[in-house]
């Protein structure tokens, strides 16, 4: 729900483009989390769900999270640190540009997201478009897990 997040007036949020940055808290990516994602998506490849085989047969030394699991955690991280326009009725995920999975996330690793607001402006009447540079960092590693530009649509209007 939008009202649970820190809200910022629309004009203030628009003026933050190019300067606003935020970093989320760390999230541990556990084997039970990876297993649950594998079941939900029917992607049970051994590199995700078989620790003994992943250790023996891959260069990773353990199982790794699905790239899409890592990506899906962005919603939680964004909700934690990104302000919402006070005039918003709802924010909608509009997709990604330039999405790349750069490093595997090993089971037991901790990840966090770093957001940079690139632009925030009118998409069409009653809608705003946001574009964030986002990286998911892996604790203790220089190379991030992923990098992307994340697009969002904010629908404006009267809240009931």
WOBELDA-V433813 format. One record per helix or strand of 3 or more residues. SS is the DSSP state (~ for helix, > for strand). FROM is the first residue (numbers start at 1). TO is the last residue. If there is no record, write none. Layout:
{{SS FROM TO} {SS FROM TO}}
This chain:
{{~ 2 4} {~ 10 15} {> 21 23} {~ 31 41} {~ 46 49} {~ 51 57} {~ 67 72} {~ 74 81} {> 88 101} {> 110 124} {> 127 138} {> 146 156}}
